[in-house]
Amino acid sequence: MSTWHANKKTWATADEDEIAFVVEARLPDHGLTRLGRRIAARRLAERDASVDEVAELIGVDTRTVYRWRAEERISAA
């Protein structure tokens, strides 16, 4: 993560309760921080949520979810 992103509050913080709410209850929360969205997307993917469902729950475009999943695969390799 760049220094600029690290200094942005929305990149450096995530509310675990909000993330758990989205993941466990499968209810949308478009107020998540950027970091919170990434974490929630990863946890939803671990629970076999579809790309469409993840995008709708966290308030991003499906292309964003595809890109995040591709980045995760690359970093895991």
C-alpha positions, 0 to 999 in steps of 0.5 A: 500500500502506498504512503498516500493510501496508508495515510487515508483514514478509509484505507487504514481502519475497519470496523470489525462489527460492521464487517461481521454484520455484512458477512454473517447477516448478509445485509448490505452496508455501503458505509464500510471503509475501503479496507472494510469492504476488502475484508468483507469481500474476502470473507464473503468469498470464503463463504462462497458468495457470488460476485454479484452478491458481494458487490451488492452487499458492500456497494461496489461494482462487480468488476471491482470484486473480480479485480480484488479476487484476481489480486488475491490469487496473484498475491497467493501465488 
